[in-house]
Amino acid sequence: MKLLIQNGRLVDPAAGSSRVTNLLIEDGKIAWIGRQAPEEADQVLDAQGLVVSPGLIDMHVHLRDPGQTHKEDIVTGTAAAAHGGVTTVVCMPNTTPTADTPEVIQYIIDKARNEGSGVNVLPVGAVSKGLKGQERTRFRPLKEAGAVALSDDGMPIMNADMMRDALLRAGRYGMPILCHEEDINMVHNYAVNEGNLSRQMGIPGRPAIAEEIMVMRDAMLAEETGQPVHICHVSTARTVGIIRSYKRKGVQITCETCPQYFTLTEDEVLTRSTLARVNPPLRTQKDVDGILAGLQDGTIDCIVTDHAPHSAEERPAPWRRPPAAWWGWRPAWPWP
């Protein structure tokens, strides 16, 4: 079988090149690249105006399977990925039941292999049972079942001793820990960034320092243990600075961000209402600039989607008057 892709923009990261050319695929392998098309092909695809590239890898998605298939499942999730040019996804463990046992990890792998859309699905196992941050899971069986990393996903590991122990144990099996970084005692599930916007709306916000404190803690633990740590969905400029400084010291720390954190600011909430509610929240222009700088200098290692579907019933309604308890809420310090 010979497939000729004509007139597409071939993006080759390995060669650092981007050019409009033709590509011949024979029996599933690239057989030829060039402007002069070969005489014979079983199928010809005109890719004018399209990009031809290696398959994309999205290392932070939520497939909601098992247990939350009213939102999505592995079949629909991998189909969506394939349509977007994504050929490998790394799925988080906040399923029902949690991906904290070898059986759940094996279920995900088997369903992706048997019913998926040809997309590689790499599951992440939980650090703690039920993502509760209390009892550590058994890392070796998770690894043997096929888990590629460990994470408590949207639940920060607040206990520093547990995090340190997890880093040391995960290091034995070559499994990085992926961290959602927020001090839950500071964010209280508030909806927007703390700052001008939250003051304008008259509601409490999620302070950027809640992320930065946890990133600093885990960077220090990675340095002390000599084990790798990965910071999820970086959203502040100061977080980028912390990671940059520890990378320069040789600490095994990597990180990711999402498109919304370098393209949008908290002001989106004023026009898009709760459609602009994300976690972590959209920040300021200063943070956008800091994340762009981190992408340009290589401090930020990758861009992910944090794909997290919800059913229509679960999506938040437009902003309403804050609960009565919030009226009269004031910070412990004066507003600048």
C-alpha positions as CSV (number, residue, x, y, z in Angstrom):
1,M,0.0,0.0,0.0
2,K,1.5,3.3,-1.1
3,L,0.0,6.6,0.2
4,L,1.2,9.9,-1.4
5,I,0.6,13.0,0.7
6,Q,1.0,16.1,-1.5
7,N,1.5,19.8,-0.9
8,G,1.4,19.6,2.9
9,R,3.6,21.6,5.3
10,L,5.9,18.9,6.7
11,V,7.0,19.8,10.2
12,D,10.0,17.7,11.3
13,P,11.0,18.5,14.9
14,A,14.0,16.1,14.7
15,A,15.5,18.0,11.8
16,G,14.2,21.4,13.0
17,S,12.6,22.0,9.6
18,S,9.2,23.2,8.2
19,R,8.6,23.1,4.5
20,V,5.9,22.4,1.9
21,T,6.7,19.1,0.2
22,N,5.4,15.6,-0.7
23,L,5.6,12.5,1.4
24,L,5.3,8.9,0.3
25,I,4.3,6.3,2.9
26,E,4.7,2.6,1.9
27,D,3.4,-0.2,4.1
28,G,3.1,2.2,7.1
29,K,6.6,3.6,6.8
30,I,8.0,6.8,5.3
31,A,9.6,5.8,2.0
32,W,10.4,9.1,0.3
33,I,10.2,12.9,0.9
34,G,10.6,15.5,-1.9
35,R,9.0,18.0,-4.3
36,Q,9.1,15.7,-7.3
37,A,6.2,13.3,-6.9
38,P,6.7,9.6,-7.7
39,E,4.9,8.2,-10.6
40,E,2.8,5.6,-8.8
41,A,0.8,5.6,-5.6
42,D,-2.3,3.6,-4.5
43,Q,-3.8,6.6,-2.9
44,V,-3.2,10.3,-3.2
45,L,-4.1,12.8,-0.5
46,D,-3.9,16.6,-1.2
47,A,-2.8,18.2,2.0
48,Q,-2.6,21.8,0.7
49,G,-3.1,24.2,3.7
50,L,-2.6,21.3,6.2
51,V,0.3,20.4,8.5
52,V,1.9,17.0,8.2
53,S,3.8,16.0,11.4
54,P,4.6,13.2,13.7
55,G,1.7,12.3,16.0
56,L,1.3,14.6,19.0
57,I,1.6,13.4,22.6
58,D,-0.7,14.9,25.2
59,M,0.7,13.9,28.6
60,H,-2.2,15.2,30.7
61,V,-5.8,14.1,29.9
62,H,-8.8,12.8,31.8
63,L,-10.6,9.9,30.0
64,R,-13.2,9.5,32.8
65,D,-13.2,5.7,32.4
66,P,-14.0,3.7,34.4
67,G,-17.0,5.0,36.3
68,Q,-17.6,8.4,34.9
69,T,-18.6,7.5,31.3
70,H,-21.5,9.9,31.3
71,K,-18.8,12.5,30.7
72,E,-16.6,10.5,28.3
73,D,-15.0,7.0,27.9
74,I,-11.9,5.6,26.5
75,V,-13.6,5.0,23.1
76,T,-14.8,8.6,22.6
77,G,-11.7,10.0,24.2
78,T,-9.2,8.3,21.9
79,A,-11.4,9.1,18.9
80,A,-11.2,12.8,19.8
81,A,-7.5,12.5,20.3
82,A,-7.0,10.9,16.9
83,H,-9.1,13.5,15.2
84,G,-6.8,16.2,16.7
85,G,-3.6,14.5,15.5
86,V,-2.8,13.2,19.0
87,T,-1.5,9.6,18.9
88,T,-0.4,9.1,22.5
89,V,-2.2,10.3,25.7
90,V,-1.3,10.0,29.3
91,C,-4.5,9.6,31.4
92,M,-4.9,10.7,35.0
93,P,-6.1,8.4,37.8
94,N,-9.2,10.3,39.1
95,T,-11.6,7.7,37.8
96,T,-14.3,5.7,39.7
97,P,-12.8,3.6,41.2
98,T,-9.5,5.5,41.4
99,A,-6.7,4.0,39.3
100,D,-4.9,2.9,42.5
101,T,-4.8,-0.8,41.8
102,P,-3.3,-3.0,39.1
103,E,-6.8,-4.1,38.1
104,V,-7.9,-0.6,37.2
105,I,-4.7,0.1,35.3
106,Q,-5.1,-3.2,33.4
107,Y,-8.7,-2.3,32.6
108,I,-7.7,1.0,31.0
109,I,-4.9,-0.6,28.9
110,D,-7.1,-3.5,27.7
111,K,-10.1,-1.3,26.8
112,A,-7.8,1.2,24.9
113,R,-6.2,-1.7,23.0
114,N,-9.4,-3.5,22.2
115,E,-11.9,-0.6,21.7
116,G,-9.8,2.5,21.2
117,S,-9.0,4.4,18.0
118,G,-5.4,3.2,17.6
119,V,-4.2,5.9,20.1
120,N,-1.6,4.8,22.7
121,V,-3.1,5.2,26.2
122,L,-0.6,5.4,29.0
123,P,-2.3,5.3,32.4
124,V,-1.0,7.1,35.5
125,G,-1.4,5.4,38.9
126,A,-2.5,7.1,42.1
127,V,0.1,8.0,44.8
128,S,-2.5,7.5,47.6
129,K,-5.5,5.3,47.9
130,G,-8.6,7.0,46.7
131,L,-6.5,10.2,46.1
132,K,-7.1,10.9,49.8
133,G,-3.5,11.7,50.7
134,Q,-3.5,9.3,53.6
135,E,-2.4,5.8,52.7
136,R,0.2,5.2,49.9
137,T,-0.6,2.8,47.1
138,R,1.7,-0.1,46.2
139,F,3.9,1.4,43.4
140,R,5.5,-1.8,42.2
141,P,2.2,-3.6,41.2
142,L,1.0,-0.4,39.5
143,K,4.2,-0.3,37.5
144,E,4.0,-3.9,36.6
145,A,0.4,-3.5,35.4
146,G,1.5,-0.7,33.0
147,A,1.3,2.6,34.9
148,V,3.9,5.0,33.6
149,A,3.9,7.6,36.4
150,L,2.2,8.4,39.7
151,S,-0.1,11.3,40.6
152,D,-2.9,12.3,42.9
153,D,-4.0,14.5,40.0
154,G,-6.2,17.4,41.2
155,M,-5.6,16.6,44.9
156,P,-2.3,18.1,46.2
157,I,-0.2,15.8,48.4
158,M,-0.3,18.1,51.4
159,N,1.7,15.9,53.8
160,A,5.4,16.7,53.0
161,D,6.6,13.5,54.7
162,M,4.3,11.4,52.5
163,M,5.5,13.3,49.4
164,R,9.1,12.7,50.3
165,D,8.5,9.0,50.9
166,A,6.6,8.7,47.6
167,L,9.5,10.3,45.7
168,L,12.0,7.9,47.2
169,R,9.9,4.9,46.6
170,A,8.8,5.9,43.1
171,G,12.4,6.4,42.2
172,R,13.1,2.7,42.7
173,Y,10.8,1.9,39.8
174,G,11.7,4.8,37.5
175,M,8.3,6.5,37.9
176,P,8.1,10.3,38.1
177,I,5.4,11.9,40.3
178,L,3.2,14.4,38.6
179,C,2.0,17.1,41.0
180,H,-1.0,19.3,41.2
181,E,0.4,22.2,43.2
182,E,-1.9,24.1,45.4
183,D,-2.1,24.6,49.2
184,I,-5.7,23.5,49.7
185,N,-5.9,25.5,52.9
186,M,-5.5,28.7,50.9
187,V,-7.6,28.1,47.8
188,H,-10.9,26.8,49.3
189,N,-12.1,25.9,45.8
190,Y,-12.6,29.6,45.0
191,A,-13.4,30.2,41.4
192,V,-11.1,33.0,40.2
193,N,-7.6,34.4,40.7
194,E,-7.1,36.5,43.7
195,G,-6.4,40.1,42.7
196,N,-8.0,42.9,40.8
197,L,-10.7,40.7,39.2
198,S,-11.8,39.0,42.5
199,R,-12.0,42.5,44.1
200,Q,-14.0,43.8,41.2
201,M,-16.4,40.9,41.5
202,G,-16.6,41.1,45.3
203,I,-15.6,37.4,45.8
204,P,-12.6,35.7,47.4
205,G,-10.0,34.3,45.0
206,R,-7.3,31.7,44.7
207,P,-4.0,33.3,45.5
208,A,-1.0,32.6,43.2
209,I,1.2,32.0,46.3
210,A,-0.8,28.8,47.0
211,E,0.7,27.3,43.9
212,E,4.2,28.7,44.4
213,I,4.6,27.5,47.9
214,M,3.9,23.9,46.9
215,V,6.2,24.1,43.9
216,M,9.0,25.4,46.1
217,R,8.4,22.6,48.6
218,D,8.5,19.9,46.0
219,A,11.5,21.4,44.2
220,M,13.3,21.2,47.5
221,L,12.2,17.7,48.1
222,A,13.4,16.7,44.6
223,E,16.7,18.3,45.3
224,E,17.0,16.6,48.7
225,T,16.0,13.1,47.5
226,G,17.6,13.2,44.1
227,Q,14.4,12.0,42.5
228,P,12.4,13.5,39.6
229,V,9.3,15.5,40.1
230,H,6.9,16.9,37.4
231,I,4.9,20.1,38.0
232,C,1.4,20.1,36.4
233,H,-0.3,23.0,34.6
234,V,2.0,25.9,35.7
235,S,0.0,29.1,35.9
236,T,2.2,31.8,37.4
237,A,5.3,33.7,36.5
238,R,6.9,33.1,39.9
239,T,6.4,29.3,39.5
240,V,8.3,29.5,36.3
241,G,11.1,31.4,38.1
242,I,11.3,28.8,40.9
243,I,11.5,25.9,38.4
244,R,14.1,27.7,36.3
245,S,16.4,28.3,39.3
246,Y,16.2,24.6,40.4
247,K,16.8,23.4,36.9
248,R,20.0,25.5,36.8
249,K,21.1,23.7,40.0
250,G,20.7,20.4,38.2
251,V,17.6,19.2,40.1
252,Q,15.4,16.7,38.3
253,I,12.4,18.9,37.9
254,T,10.2,19.2,34.8
255,C,6.9,21.0,34.2
256,E,4.0,21.6,31.8
257,T,1.6,24.3,31.1
258,C,-1.7,24.6,29.1
259,P,-2.6,26.9,26.2
260,Q,-5.0,29.0,28.4
261,Y,-2.2,30.1,30.7
262,F,-0.1,31.8,27.9
263,T,-3.0,33.1,25.8
264,L,-5.7,34.3,28.2
265,T,-5.8,36.4,31.4
266,E,-8.3,36.6,34.3
267,D,-10.2,39.3,32.4
268,E,-11.8,36.6,30.3
269,V,-14.1,35.9,33.2
270,L,-15.7,39.3,32.8
271,T,-16.9,38.5,29.2
272,R,-17.1,34.6,29.3
273,S,-18.5,34.2,32.8
274,T,-18.0,30.6,34.1
275,L,-16.9,29.4,30.7
276,A,-13.5,30.9,31.7
277,R,-13.4,29.0,35.0
278,V,-10.4,26.6,35.0
279,N,-8.2,25.1,37.7
280,P,-5.7,26.7,38.3
281,P,-7.5,29.9,37.4
282,L,-6.5,32.3,34.7
283,R,-4.0,34.7,36.0
284,T,-2.6,38.2,35.1
285,Q,-0.8,39.5,32.0
286,K,2.4,39.4,34.0
287,D,1.9,35.7,34.5
288,V,1.1,35.1,30.8
289,D,4.4,36.9,29.9
290,G,6.3,34.8,32.4
291,I,5.0,31.6,31.0
292,L,5.8,32.6,27.5
293,A,9.3,33.4,28.6
294,G,9.5,29.9,30.2
295,L,8.4,28.3,27.0
296,Q,10.9,30.2,24.9
297,D,13.9,29.4,27.1
298,G,13.0,25.8,27.7
299,T,12.1,26.1,31.4
300,I,8.7,24.7,30.6
301,D,9.1,21.3,29.0
302,C,5.8,20.7,27.3
303,I,2.3,22.0,26.6
304,V,-0.6,19.8,27.5
305,T,-4.4,20.2,27.2
306,D,-5.5,19.0,30.7
307,H,-8.5,17.6,28.7
308,A,-11.2,17.2,31.3
309,P,-14.8,16.7,30.0
310,H,-17.9,17.3,32.1
311,S,-21.5,16.6,31.5
312,A,-23.8,19.6,30.7
313,E,-25.5,19.2,34.1
314,E,-22.1,19.5,35.9
315,R,-21.0,22.7,34.3
316,P,-21.2,25.7,36.4
317,A,-24.1,28.2,35.9
318,P,-23.3,31.8,35.2
319,W,-21.9,33.8,38.1
320,R,-24.4,34.6,40.8
321,R,-24.5,36.7,43.9
322,P,-21.9,35.2,46.2
323,P,-23.3,33.2,49.2
324,A,-24.4,35.3,52.1
325,A,-21.3,34.3,54.1
326,W,-19.1,35.9,51.5
327,W,-20.7,39.4,52.0
328,G,-18.5,41.1,54.6
329,W,-15.6,38.7,53.7
330,R,-12.4,40.7,53.9
331,P,-8.7,39.6,53.6
332,A,-6.5,39.7,56.6
333,W,-4.4,42.4,55.0
334,P,-5.4,45.7,53.4
335,W,-6.0,45.9,49.7
336,P,-3.2,47.7,47.9
